[in-house]
């Protein structure tokens, strides 16, 4: 491509920016599922590359990572809870929002309720074999109804 063509093409993109944007938005509105599928396929094919890029950036920018962690402790807590639930093969669908001094209680394999730590630990329960789950679930749902 000649230097002249590059200049003309660059000017075209500048001059027709809004028109191109409208066309792109119209296309994505009518082809949403195709684009989602294409994105999922691309991510699946390039997952390791994306992880490596992210890790390299984090190693190269420890100050920014540390600053983000101090500004967003609630997001870190949520990420840790999701990771822990995933490792236990439990889902993570919150029924209410996180608050200070709470613990996440699994009502079933997917749904959780954030409830006060003392209330959560007042009844021994175990998700794996169902011991104490009826009592603690009743208590959790009662607390949730009173504190939406």
N, C-alpha and C positions, 0 to 999 in steps of 0.2 A: 504494500500500500504506500502510495507516495505521500510526501509531507503535505502536499496541497490537500489530498483527500482526508488526511487525518485532521487537518484544521477545519475543513468543511463539515466533517462528521461531528467534531466536537462542538462547533457552532450550532449545528442542527439540534443536538441534544440540549443545549442551553436554551435555544429558541422555542422548543416544543416540549419543555419539561412538564407543564401542567397537562397537556394533551396526553403525553405518554403515561403520566401518573393515573389519569382517569381511565385509560385503556387497561392498565395493569389492575386497577381496583375492580373494574368490571369483569375482567377475566377471572380473578381470584374469587369473586362473588359467585360466579357460575361454575367454577371448577374446584370448589373448596375441598371436597373429599379426595380428588386426585392429588392435589397439592399436599394434603396431610399424609397420604400414602407415600408420595415421593419423599417427603421429609423423613418419615419413619424408615424408609428403605435406606436413604442416605445416612441417617444416624446409625443404623445397624451396621452398615458397611464401614463407617469411619469412626466407630465408637472408641477404639483404642487410640486412634490419632487424636481425637478430642480430649481424651483423658490425659494423654501425654502433654498436649499443648497447655491444658489447664494446670497440670502439676508443674510444668516448667515456668509458667507465669507466676504461680504462687511462690516458687523457690526464688525467683528473681525479684519479687516485690514483697518481702516480708513485712515492711512497714505498712503498706496498704492493707495487707491481709490482717495484720494485728489491729489496725485502726477499725476495719470493718467488724471484726469480732467484738471489739469493745463497744461499738455503737449498736450492734444487733444481737445481744445475748439471747433474746427470745427466739430469734430464728435459729440460732445454734442449738438451743434446747429442743426446738421442734424437729430439726434435722436429726438430732441424737435419738429422740423418741421414735421417730419413723424408722431409723436404722435398727434400733433395738427390736421394735415390733416386727420388722421384716426378718431379722435373724431368728426370731421365735416363730416364724410363719404365721404371724397375726397381722391383720390389716390395721389401718390407721385412719378411721373416719371420725373426726371429732364431732360431738353433739353440741358442745359449747366451746367457749374460748378459754385459753390459758389465763390463769391469774396467779399472783404471787402466793406461795404457800400451798399449792395444790399438787395433786398427783393424778396421773391418768389411770383410769380404771376401765378395763375391757369388759363391756357388757356381754359381748359374744366375740367371735373371732375377728370381727371387723370394727365395730363401733366402740368408741371410747367416750367416757364422761370425765371431765376434769372436776375433781371434788377435793375438799380440804384433806390434807394429809392425815390428820388425826381421825377423821371420819373413815377414810379409806382403810386405815390400819386397825379400826376398832373391831372388825370381824375377820378372822382368818379365812382365807379363800384361796382356791387354786383352780385356774382355768383348765389345766390339763385333765383333771378327773372330775371337775365339777363340785368339789368339796366347798361348802359355804357359799356357793355362787348365787343361790336363790335369795338368801338373806342379804348379801351385799348388793345384789342387783336391785332388790326392792328398796334398800336404803339409798342407793345412788339415784334411782329414778325419782324417789320422793324428794331428795335434795335438789335434783334438777328441776322438778316441777315448782319448787318454792323459790329457786334462784335461776331464772332463765338467762 
